[in-house]
């Protein structure tokens, strides 16, 4: 276990240090961060490394095994209606306590938190049921995505513009660091239990469809609530001017987040207890591993979120506020930040690992990370251009989604599922707690409308992977076809040469016999 932890620490350091170095460099070459903001950021970077490594180990030990156990147990229930009810409840309870959803609720003061959270959770539960039904009845994911997003854009046309960006942002932040590994494991296990020729393809797509529920929920609420009271709420740490206040800020935020993460994990623990009571058998060693994994998940995610909220949010606001002074350099700098920021998303590492495992290495983690990095880089650039030019988000989302949905008919099914899963996963904790404040800082610097212009950056981050990962799939499919053609040609040539050689040898043997 110690060796696993060291490997996780190494991976976390490789993920966090590049983006931390870029942020420090941006600060040094322009207007340096205030000293205590810098100290908060440095401590936050350290906490990100520690928290990400412990959380990743805990998710491997507990969250994913529990999700796999649930997925294996569900098909054994005789009553199909009961399966549907259980899946819906799982979708709701896992979503209600998601930390990223709590952050989203604070950004929409015109809607009571309880109404927003409940609506989004019900949306996730409903689409999780649709996801499982898709696997059971072998419905094309491409057709379901096209139908769902057509419905989304029809509803969006009746929604107040103030809620449009928030609605699409919600689709990304709801699939957070706890729900993603659980949902991925659930889908993989149900697909494996069901069997069939499309097991690998069916293992993905749950996150893709579950991300649509929150979008619809917020857009529908936008029809009934007064947009004039919409706003944004960021509460970065203030008044830190010595070591004691710095430590107090981290301890206070850490304790609050500890309670929130404990609430997040409670439904998963409850699900595991129910599994045990209904006959789920594990060895004592596996049981202890799951228990310790849950503890690691609790502390790892608490430490990670504390580092993000206390250290990275103020840094994001500050870098964003000075970004307009970069002039035309803001575009390439945004691209660089976007390229590396995706490496700090814990859920991304969960997804890329499972993709590599389920495809037996055919789709490697390196390929996935490269595709996601390029995606998020393009997304941040487009979001910054939109802020600077104050262009409506319609002009970006409609073409991007139209292209993404069109590509589903030319892309191998497994790449379509992975691409749409990647969108929600890439737009996770760091997008909400760093990129959104970064966008708000830029928007304030250029005098734009924060709700209409700054919000939507998460939506852009969630959209671009749909295109780039599918393009990788098309290229990969063409590569396989060419390779199969070459192998076939080589095999045919070898067979012909072997036959000719055999005939020559046979003739020679006949002559010698005579």
Number of C-alpha atoms within 10 A of each C-alpha: 8 7 8 13 17 14 14 20 20 13 17 24 19 14 22 21 18 16 21 21 12 15 19 18 12 18 19 11 8 13 13 16 20 12 12 17 23 18 18 24 26 18 17 26 23 18 21 31 25 22 27 30 27 27 28 28 25 26 28 18 22 28 27 25 21 23 25 22 18 24 24 20 18 20 16 11 10 9 10 12 9 12 18 19 14 15 21 21 19 21 23 23 19 23 27 23 23 24 21 23 26 18 17 22 20 17 18 21 16 17 21 11 17 11 12 23 25 16 21 26 29 21 24 34 27 22 25 30 22 20 24 21 13 17 23 15 8 12 14 12 25 19 12 15 21 17 12 17 18 15 13 20 19 11 16 24 12 13 21 18 19 22 27 26 27 25 29 29 30 30 32 34 30 36 32 24 25 25 23 25 30 23 27 23 25 26 27 25 26 25 23 18 16 16 13 11 7 15 20 19 21 30 25 34 30 28 30 28 26 28 29 28 26 30 30 26 23 28 27 20 18 25 15 11 15 14 18 9 12 16 15 16 12 16 10 15 17 13 10 17 13 11 12 9 14 20 13 12 18 21 13 12 18 21 14 13 22 20 12 18 22 19 17 21 21 15 18 22 17 11 16 21 12 13 16 12 10 10 9 14 12 10 8 9 8 14 14 14 17 22 15 16 22 24 18 22 29 25 20 27 28 27 27 26 27 26 27 23 26 25 28 31 28 26 28 23 24 22 25 25 20 21 26 18 15 12 8 9 11 19 18 13 19 23 21 20 21 25 23 22 22 30 25 26 23 30 28 28 25 21 24 20 17 22 23 17 14 16 13 11 12 12 18 16 19 12 15 23 19 15 23 29 24 20 28 32 25 23 25 27 23 20 28 23 16 21 28 18 12 19 14 16 22 15 10 17 19 12 11 17 19 14 13 25 23 14 19 25 12 14 21 16 22 21 24 31 28 26 32 30 27 31 31 33 34 34 32 29 28 24 27 24 23 22 27 23 26 28 28 26 23 29 27 18 16 16 12 17 15 20 21 22 26 28 30 29 31 32 29 28 33 30 28 29 31 30 25 21 28 27 21 17 23 19 13 17 16 12 12 12 12 12 12 12 12 12 12 12 12 12 12 12 12 12 12 12 12 12 12 12 12 12 12 12 12 12 12 11 11 10 9 8 7 5
